[in-house]
Amino acid sequence: MASLLDSNPIITYNDCMKSQTFNISMPAKLVQRIDSQTKKQGYSRSDFVRQAVRKQLATLEQWENLTDSVRGEYKGNDLSETEVAKIVSSQRS
């Protein structure tokens, strides 16, 4: 099943209305992997990191929406995170 995450194009720096610069530290091997992919894909390191952050945030937001939905529909005792994860997993199957 394709998700919305798979269909999002890379949004380059020129497409951003406002940007803020900040520094992050990464292990050298991770930077090498990023550079390898950016070279293959033809976009900048910044574009790559922006897209990775967007995808991660979208994934987290989808997870929050799913768990909120399950909690909203559940009428029993409070559920733990593990119990909610099991319910969500069973619903996905």
C-alpha positions as a Markdown table, in Angstrom:
| # | Residue | x | y | z |
|---|---|---|---|---|
| 1 | Met | 0.0 | 0.0 | 0.0 |
| 2 | Ala | 1.6 | 3.3 | -1.1 |
| 3 | Ser | 1.5 | 6.1 | 1.4 |
| 4 | Leu | 1.4 | 9.8 | 1.0 |
| 5 | Leu | 5.0 | 9.8 | 2.2 |
| 6 | Asp | 6.1 | 8.0 | -1.0 |
| 7 | Ser | 4.5 | 10.5 | -3.3 |
| 8 | Asn | 6.0 | 13.7 | -1.9 |
| 9 | Pro | 8.5 | 15.3 | -4.2 |
| 10 | Ile | 11.7 | 16.7 | -2.9 |
| 11 | Ile | 11.2 | 20.3 | -2.0 |
| 12 | Thr | 14.3 | 22.3 | -2.7 |
| 13 | Tyr | 15.6 | 25.3 | -0.9 |
| 14 | Asn | 14.2 | 27.7 | -3.6 |
| 15 | Asp | 10.7 | 26.4 | -2.9 |
| 16 | Cys | 10.9 | 27.3 | 0.8 |
| 17 | Met | 9.4 | 30.7 | 1.7 |
| 18 | Lys | 11.3 | 31.2 | 5.0 |
| 19 | Ser | 14.3 | 29.2 | 6.1 |
| 20 | Gln | 16.3 | 29.0 | 9.3 |
| 21 | Thr | 19.8 | 27.7 | 9.5 |
| 22 | Phe | 21.1 | 25.5 | 12.3 |
| 23 | Asn | 24.0 | 23.2 | 12.8 |
| 24 | Ile | 23.7 | 19.5 | 13.5 |
| 25 | Ser | 26.4 | 16.9 | 14.2 |
| 26 | Met | 26.4 | 13.4 | 12.6 |
| 27 | Pro | 28.8 | 10.5 | 12.4 |
| 28 | Ala | 31.1 | 10.7 | 9.4 |
| 29 | Lys | 29.7 | 7.4 | 8.0 |
| 30 | Leu | 26.1 | 8.7 | 8.1 |
| 31 | Val | 27.3 | 11.9 | 6.2 |
| 32 | Gln | 29.0 | 9.7 | 3.7 |
| 33 | Arg | 25.7 | 7.7 | 3.1 |
| 34 | Ile | 23.8 | 11.0 | 2.8 |
| 35 | Asp | 26.4 | 12.3 | 0.3 |
| 36 | Ser | 26.2 | 9.1 | -1.7 |
| 37 | Gln | 22.4 | 9.4 | -2.0 |
| 38 | Thr | 22.4 | 13.1 | -2.8 |
| 39 | Lys | 24.9 | 12.5 | -5.6 |
| 40 | Lys | 22.8 | 9.7 | -7.1 |
| 41 | Gln | 19.6 | 11.7 | -6.8 |
| 42 | Gly | 21.0 | 15.1 | -7.8 |
| 43 | Tyr | 20.0 | 17.2 | -4.9 |
| 44 | Ser | 21.8 | 18.9 | -2.0 |
| 45 | Arg | 22.6 | 17.6 | 1.4 |
| 46 | Ser | 20.2 | 20.2 | 2.8 |
| 47 | Asp | 17.4 | 19.1 | 0.5 |
| 48 | Phe | 18.0 | 15.5 | 1.6 |
| 49 | Val | 17.9 | 16.3 | 5.3 |
| 50 | Arg | 14.8 | 18.5 | 4.9 |
| 51 | Gln | 13.0 | 15.6 | 3.1 |
| 52 | Ala | 14.1 | 13.1 | 5.7 |
| 53 | Val | 12.8 | 15.3 | 8.5 |
| 54 | Arg | 9.5 | 15.8 | 6.7 |
| 55 | Lys | 9.0 | 12.1 | 6.2 |
| 56 | Gln | 9.8 | 11.3 | 9.8 |
| 57 | Leu | 7.4 | 14.0 | 11.1 |
| 58 | Ala | 4.7 | 12.7 | 8.8 |
| 59 | Thr | 5.3 | 9.2 | 10.1 |
| 60 | Leu | 5.1 | 10.3 | 13.7 |
| 61 | Glu | 1.9 | 12.4 | 13.0 |
| 62 | Gln | 0.3 | 9.4 | 11.3 |
| 63 | Trp | 1.2 | 7.2 | 14.3 |
| 64 | Glu | -0.3 | 9.8 | 16.7 |
| 65 | Asn | -3.5 | 10.1 | 14.7 |
| 66 | Leu | -3.8 | 6.3 | 14.7 |
| 67 | Thr | -3.3 | 5.9 | 18.4 |
| 68 | Asp | -5.6 | 8.9 | 19.1 |
| 69 | Ser | -8.3 | 7.3 | 17.0 |
| 70 | Val | -7.9 | 3.9 | 18.8 |
| 71 | Arg | -8.0 | 5.7 | 22.2 |
| 72 | Gly | -11.1 | 7.6 | 21.1 |
| 73 | Glu | -13.0 | 4.5 | 20.1 |
| 74 | Tyr | -12.0 | 2.4 | 23.1 |
| 75 | Lys | -14.5 | 2.5 | 26.0 |
| 76 | Gly | -12.7 | 0.2 | 28.5 |
| 77 | Asn | -9.9 | 0.8 | 30.9 |
| 78 | Asp | -6.9 | 3.1 | 30.0 |
| 79 | Leu | -4.6 | 1.4 | 27.6 |
| 80 | Ser | -0.8 | 1.3 | 27.8 |
| 81 | Glu | 1.3 | 2.3 | 24.8 |
| 82 | Thr | 2.0 | -1.4 | 24.2 |
| 83 | Glu | -1.7 | -2.3 | 24.2 |
| 84 | Val | -2.4 | 0.5 | 21.8 |
| 85 | Ala | 0.4 | -0.6 | 19.5 |
| 86 | Lys | -1.0 | -4.1 | 19.5 |
| 87 | Ile | -4.5 | -2.9 | 18.6 |
| 88 | Val | -3.1 | -0.6 | 15.8 |
| 89 | Ser | -1.0 | -3.5 | 14.5 |
| 90 | Ser | -4.0 | -5.8 | 14.4 |
| 91 | Gln | -6.1 | -3.2 | 12.6 |
| 92 | Arg | -3.3 | -2.8 | 9.9 |
| 93 | Ser | -3.3 | -6.6 | 9.2 |
